[in-house]
Amino acid sequence: MWNVHDLAASKRTNNDTEGWNAKWNRAVGKAGPGYYEAVLQLRLQQADTENVLAQVAAGIPPPPRRRKYVRRDERIAGYLARWKSPTEADIQHNDVIDSARLLRILARLL
């Protein structure tokens, strides 16, 4: 089970790694590339990485995140805030989020 402490402030998945693996598999096109083909693909990946770093250094902003992911992260942050410190209205309406309920909510959102 994952630790969800300070979940909204950190990465929740390994999507960056999965994305790189998917890009690598599409570029190589087979399970076991030869040595020279692997070196060529690694050089192309390095060139792409250097291009992105140059864009960051030049102050070019990254592409915007999709709206649905921004909204999802905002909802998760809201649930976490209510869980950490419920308001008086939450307590009066017996709407305090316990740990198990929080995990169920987060599982549905992810």
N, C-alpha and C positions, 0 to 999 in steps of 0.2 A: 504494500500500500504506500502511496506517495505521501510525503509530508506536505500539507497544504499551508503551513505557516508562512505568512507574507507572500501568498500566492500571486496576488495582483502585481506585486513589484518585481517579479522575476519571470523568467521564461518557464513555461509549464510543460513544454514538450521538447523533443529532440528534432523538430521539424527542419531545422537548418541542416542537420546531418542527413536526414532522410532526403531532403531536396538535393543535396550534393550527390548522394548516391544515385538518385534517379537521373540526374543530369549526366553523371559519369556513365551509367549503363546505356543511356540513349546515345551518347557520343561514341562509346566503344562498340556497342551493338552486339556483343557476345560475352559469354561468361568468362572465357580465359583468353584475353588479348595477348599477343606476343610482346616481347620485351620492347621492340622499337615502336610498336603501336601504342603501348602504354606510356612510354616516354613522350611520344608526340602529344598524346592527349593530356598528359600532365603539364607539358609546356603550354598548351593552349589554355588549360585551366589557370595556370599561373598568369598568363597574359590577361585573361579576363579579370582576375583578382587585382592585378596592378592597375587595370583600367578603372575599376571601381574605387580603389584607393586614391587614384588621381582625381576622380570626380569628387570624392569626399574632401580632399585637400583643397580643391578649387571652390568649395562651398556649394556645390550643386546638391540640392536636397535629394534624399532617396524618394522613390515613388511612394505616394500615399498608401496607407493601409486601407484595405477594404472596409467599407462602412460597417458591414455585419460583424467583423472582428473587433472593431472599435467599440461598437455597442455591447457586444458580448463581454468584453473586458470591463466596461463600465458597470454592467449588471453584476459581474463577479465582485468588483470592488465594493459595490453597494451592499451585497450580501455579507461580505467579509466585515464591512464597517458595522452593520447591524449585529453581527455575531459577536464582535469584539466589545462593542459598547452599545447595548440596546437603549433606545430612547424611552422616555416615560410612557409615551403612547404605545410602544411595542409591549411594554410590561403590562399596562392596563388592559390591552386587548389580548393578552396571553399569546403574543406573536413573537416571543423570543425564540431565536433559532438555536437549537441545540446542535452539538457536533455531528450527530448522525444525520440530522436533517440537512445541515449544511453540505455534507458530503454527497447526499442524494441530489441536492440542487446543483452542485458543481458538476456532478457526473452527467446530468442532463444537458448542461450548458456546453460542456466540452464535447 
